Structure formats: C-alpha cells, structure tokens
Amino acid sequence: MIELTLLDISGIGISIFGVAGFLCVLREEKKYQKLGTILGLCSNPFWWLMVITTQQWMTIPVHLLYTYGWLNKAYVLWLKKGGG
C-alpha cells in the first residue's frame, strides 16, 4: 500500500494543476486560456500545504507572485473588457 505524506500530496497537486494550467494558458484559444487560469489557481492550496509542511517560509513571496500572475491573467481574460 502506498502511503502519501502531505508533502507528496502538495507536490502532486502543484504539478498537476500548475502544469495543466500553464499548458492551457499557452494555447491560442481563449476558452483554454480561461480554463488554464482556473487550473493554475487550483494549485494554490497545494502551495500553502507545501509551505506549511516544510516550514519553508521564505517561499511565501514566490507563492504570492505566482498567485498574482494567475489572478492577473484571470482578470484580463474574464473581467477586463475585450479580454475574452
């Protein structure tokens, strides 16, 4: 039986949602880009889980920058006039 630690779960979540979001945002179609922002933002709880379980508090600024990037792209695609 495989036992996953919280760090394992956070790594899996960051990898799946982060990479899928990144790949979707690279597509030319707006519907995929919009989906990509949602997937990217879904990786955020896993980032916090990683920070808390590893106590690597110095990674918080990177996480906040990452979050800002996804939120900015979501704003441009979902809310800004002419964005999508």
N, CA, C and O of each residue as an XYZ file, in Angstrom:
336
protein
N       0.842     -1.184      0.000
C       0.000      0.000      0.000
C       0.889      1.250      0.000
O       1.870      1.325      0.740
N       0.536      2.209     -0.826
C       1.295      3.443     -0.919
C       0.782      4.435      0.120
O      -0.418      4.693      0.213
N       1.703      4.981      0.892
C       1.339      5.999      1.867
C       1.874      7.339      1.394
O       3.077      7.510      1.200
N       0.978      8.273      1.214
C       1.371      9.603      0.761
C       1.440     10.555      1.949
O       0.536     10.584      2.784
N       2.492     11.314      2.019
C       2.607     12.346      3.037
C       1.947     13.625      2.510
O       1.609     13.718      1.330
N       1.770     14.599      3.393
C       1.215     15.873      2.954
C       2.123     16.539      1.922
O       1.651     17.209      1.003
N       3.417     16.347      2.087
C       4.360     16.910      1.114
C       4.201     16.240     -0.253
O       4.277     16.907     -1.285
N       3.983     14.932     -0.260
C       3.723     14.215     -1.514
C       2.463     14.753     -2.191
O       2.449     15.012     -3.394
N       1.416     14.912     -1.401
C       0.137     15.393     -1.930
C       0.291     16.804     -2.489
O      -0.245     17.117     -3.552
N       1.026     17.656     -1.769
C       1.221     19.023     -2.263
C       2.014     19.022     -3.569
O       1.694     19.780     -4.485
N       3.025     18.196     -3.662
C       3.809     18.112     -4.895
C       2.986     17.633     -6.073
O       3.123     18.141     -7.185
N       2.135     16.656     -5.826
C       1.259     16.140     -6.882
C       0.271     17.224     -7.328
O       0.064     17.435     -8.523
N      -0.329     17.902     -6.357
C      -1.300     18.954     -6.683
C      -0.677     20.105     -7.444
O      -1.246     20.586     -8.423
N       0.498     20.554     -6.998
C       1.196     21.638     -7.688
C       1.548     21.212     -9.105
O       1.377     21.975    -10.055
N       2.037     19.997     -9.234
C       2.446     19.509    -10.554
C       1.270     19.379    -11.510
O       1.333     19.857    -12.643
N       0.215     18.747    -11.069
C      -0.927     18.507    -11.957
C      -1.617     19.809    -12.326
O      -1.770     20.118    -13.507
N      -2.037     20.580    -11.316
C      -2.791     21.795    -11.607
C      -1.916     22.886    -12.209
O      -2.338     23.584    -13.131
N      -0.701     23.036    -11.692
C       0.194     24.064    -12.207
C       0.595     23.828    -13.646
O       0.531     24.742    -14.469
N       1.006     22.617    -13.956
C       1.437     22.298    -15.323
C       0.252     22.334    -16.285
O       0.362     22.876    -17.385
N      -0.871     21.764    -15.879
C      -2.052     21.782    -16.753
C      -2.498     23.221    -17.020
O      -2.843     23.572    -18.148
N      -2.486     24.043    -15.978
C      -2.855     25.448    -16.150
C      -1.905     26.164    -17.088
O      -2.337     26.903    -17.974
N      -0.627     25.951    -16.899
C       0.395     26.579    -17.738
C       0.216     26.172    -19.204
O       0.254     27.017    -20.098
N       0.021     24.886    -19.438
C      -0.143     24.415    -20.816
C      -1.416     24.964    -21.462
O      -1.424     25.277    -22.653
N      -2.479     25.080    -20.685
C      -3.724     25.634    -21.229
C      -3.573     27.113    -21.567
O      -4.071     27.568    -22.596
N      -2.894     27.859    -20.714
C      -2.716     29.293    -20.951
C      -1.883     29.546    -22.201
O      -2.036     30.584    -22.843
N      -1.018     28.627    -22.549
C      -0.194     28.784    -23.749
C      -0.974     28.597    -25.049
O      -0.522     29.016    -26.115
N      -2.133     27.975    -24.958
C      -2.950     27.760    -26.157
C      -3.487     29.080    -26.680
O      -3.601     30.041    -25.919
N      -3.814     29.148    -27.949
C      -4.335     30.380    -28.542
C      -5.816     30.595    -28.261
O      -6.284     31.733    -28.226
N      -6.553     29.512    -28.060
C      -7.993     29.627    -27.844
C      -8.272     30.174    -26.448
O      -7.725     29.697    -25.453
N      -9.146     31.199    -26.399
C      -9.473     31.856    -25.121
C     -10.098     30.887    -24.127
O      -9.858     31.003    -22.925
N     -10.898     29.929    -24.607
C     -11.552     29.015    -23.672
C     -10.512     28.177    -22.919
O     -10.703     27.880    -21.739
N      -9.428     27.798    -23.574
C      -8.377     27.045    -22.910
C      -7.576     27.938    -21.963
O      -7.164     27.507    -20.887
N      -7.363     29.177    -22.376
C      -6.655     30.111    -21.508
C      -7.450     30.370    -20.235
O      -6.878     30.434    -19.147
N      -8.766     30.519    -20.367
C      -9.625     30.720    -19.184
C      -9.581     29.501    -18.273
O      -9.479     29.634    -17.054
N      -9.658     28.322    -18.860
C      -9.550     27.095    -18.079
C      -8.191     27.028    -17.389
O      -8.096     26.591    -16.242
N      -7.155     27.455    -18.074
C      -5.816     27.439    -17.509
C      -5.689     28.290    -16.263
O      -5.009     27.906    -15.312
N      -6.347     29.459    -16.261
C      -6.282     30.294    -15.061
C      -6.961     29.618    -13.873
O      -6.491     29.716    -12.739
N      -8.053     28.941    -14.141
C      -8.746     28.224    -13.060
C      -7.866     27.093    -12.526
O      -7.730     26.922    -11.315
N      -7.276     26.331    -13.430
C      -6.397     25.232    -13.000
C      -5.188     25.762    -12.243
O      -4.784     25.188    -11.232
N      -4.615     26.849    -12.727
C      -3.473     27.438    -12.043
C      -3.828     27.885    -10.632
O      -3.062     27.667     -9.694
N      -4.987     28.509    -10.488
C      -5.420     28.943     -9.161
C      -5.757     27.752     -8.255
O      -5.635     27.850     -7.034
N      -6.175     26.644     -8.842
C      -6.448     25.436     -8.045
C      -5.179     24.866     -7.415
O      -5.252     24.108     -6.448
N      -4.029     25.224     -7.955
C      -2.777     24.734     -7.368
C      -2.394     25.496     -6.099
O      -1.536     25.038     -5.345
N      -3.016     26.652     -5.850
C      -2.641     27.479     -4.706
C      -2.756     26.794     -3.350
O      -1.833     26.916     -2.545
N      -3.836     26.084     -3.056
C      -3.884     25.415     -1.750
C      -2.727     24.428     -1.554
O      -2.249     24.235     -0.437
N      -2.293     23.816     -2.635
C      -1.183     22.866     -2.541
C       0.136     23.581     -2.266
O       1.010     23.041     -1.587
N       0.280     24.802     -2.798
C       1.462     25.611     -2.473
C       1.492     25.908     -0.977
O       2.533     25.774     -0.332
N       0.344     26.311     -0.426
C       0.295     26.612      1.016
C       0.561     25.363      1.839
O       1.244     25.427      2.861
N       0.032     24.240      1.408
C       0.291     22.983      2.100
C       1.776     22.668      2.107
O       2.306     22.205      3.117
N       2.453     22.913      0.993
C       3.894     22.693      0.905
C       4.638     23.622      1.857
O       5.541     23.190      2.575
N       4.257     24.902      1.862
C       4.922     25.873      2.740
C       4.774     25.465      4.200
O       5.741     25.499      4.961
N       3.578     25.085      4.583
C       3.311     24.745      5.986
C       4.012     23.457      6.389
O       4.612     23.391      7.462
N       3.946     22.435      5.546
C       4.546     21.146      5.937
C       6.062     21.181      5.959
O       6.689     20.481      6.754
N       6.664     21.999      5.086
C       8.133     22.062      5.043
C       8.690     23.214      5.877
O       9.893     23.288      6.127
N       7.806     24.105      6.301
C       8.192     25.301      7.058
C       9.226     26.138      6.301
O      10.115     26.745      6.899
N       9.089     26.155      4.998
C       9.962     26.970      4.156
C       9.286     28.321      3.923
O       8.769     28.606      2.844
N       9.311     29.132      4.963
C       8.591     30.396      4.962
C       9.129     31.365      3.916
O       8.408     32.261      3.475
N      10.364     31.200      3.522
C      10.956     32.095      2.531
C      10.364     31.900      1.130
O      10.597     32.724      0.245
N       9.607     30.828      0.920
C       8.979     30.615     -0.378
C       7.646     31.366     -0.505
O       7.051     31.380     -1.582
N       7.180     31.981      0.570
C       5.903     32.690      0.526
C       5.911     33.810     -0.514
O       4.932     33.936     -1.250
N       6.964     34.634     -0.618
C       6.940     35.660     -1.667
C       6.818     35.073     -3.082
O       6.150     35.655     -3.937
N       7.444     33.953     -3.324
C       7.330     33.305     -4.638
C       5.889     32.849     -4.858
O       5.331     33.022     -5.942
N       5.301     32.274     -3.830
C       3.914     31.824     -3.921
C       2.985     33.008     -4.185
O       2.072     32.902     -5.004
N       3.201     34.124     -3.510
C       2.354     35.294     -3.709
C       2.515     35.863     -5.117
O       1.539     36.319     -5.712
N       3.725     35.843     -5.652
C       3.953     36.294     -7.016
C       3.260     35.365     -8.016
O       2.660     35.823     -8.989
N       3.347     34.087     -7.769
C       2.685     33.070     -8.591
C       1.167     33.311     -8.587
O       0.522     33.278     -9.635
N       0.612     33.551     -7.398
C      -0.820     33.814     -7.274
C      -1.206     35.088     -8.015
O      -2.218     35.128     -8.714
N      -0.388     36.133     -7.856
C      -0.652     37.386     -8.558
C      -0.690     37.161    -10.075
O      -1.556     37.704    -10.761
N       0.232     36.376    -10.586
C       0.259     36.093    -12.020
C      -1.013     35.434    -12.503
O      -1.570     35.827    -13.528
N      -1.479     34.431    -11.770
C      -2.710     33.749    -12.172
C      -3.917     34.667    -12.047
O      -4.789     34.667    -12.916
N      -3.975     35.458    -10.962
C      -5.103     36.373    -10.782
C      -5.106     37.459    -11.855
O      -6.168     37.837    -12.349
N      -3.939     37.957    -12.214
C      -3.847     38.977    -13.254
C      -4.332     38.421    -14.591
O      -5.102     39.074    -15.296
N      -3.889     37.234    -14.932
C      -4.319     36.610    -16.196
C      -5.827     36.337    -16.169
O      -6.507     36.529    -17.176
N      -6.350     35.892    -15.023
C      -7.789     35.659    -14.895
C      -8.560     36.962    -15.079
O      -9.591     36.988    -15.752
N      -8.065     38.036    -14.487
C      -8.721     39.344    -14.646
C      -8.757     39.758    -16.111
O      -9.796     40.187    -16.613
N      -7.640     39.631    -16.787
C      -7.556     40.025    -18.206
C      -8.519     39.192    -19.046
O      -9.190     39.728    -19.927
N      -8.593     37.900    -18.784
C      -9.414     37.014    -19.614
C     -10.892     37.044    -19.255
O     -11.740     36.929    -20.140
N     -11.216     37.195    -17.977
C     -12.590     37.053    -17.523
C     -13.319     38.386    -17.314
O     -14.518     38.481    -17.579
N     -12.602     39.419    -16.838
C     -13.297     40.616    -16.405
C     -13.010     41.864    -17.248
O     -13.886     42.710    -17.424
N     -11.815     41.974    -17.755
C     -11.435     43.174    -18.499
C     -12.164     43.202    -19.843
O     -12.271     42.183    -20.526
N     -12.656     44.372    -20.206
C     -13.361     44.495    -21.493
C     -12.418     44.188    -22.641
O     -11.299     44.697    -22.692
N     -12.867     43.366    -23.547
C     -12.072     42.999    -24.703
C     -11.114     41.854    -24.436
O     -10.386     41.441    -25.339
N     -11.097     41.326    -23.202
C     -10.152     40.275    -22.877
C     -10.616     38.894    -23.282
O      -9.785     38.001    -23.451
N     -11.865     38.692    -23.438
C     -12.265     37.352    -23.763
C     -13.679     37.279    -24.131
O     -14.182     36.198    -24.439
